[in-house]
Amino acid sequence: SAALTAAQPELMRGVSKGIFHKNTAARKMSRLSARVKKIA
């Protein structure tokens, strides 16, 4: 979950700078959180 909390603001920063589309960042975050839940 530490990786998840570290990744979320970075992804949102990428969205605000126009690197990622909003939905792409949301998809990446949801996939990451699903993997974290699977491990835990």
Beta strands, then each sheet from edge to edge (+ up, - down):
end
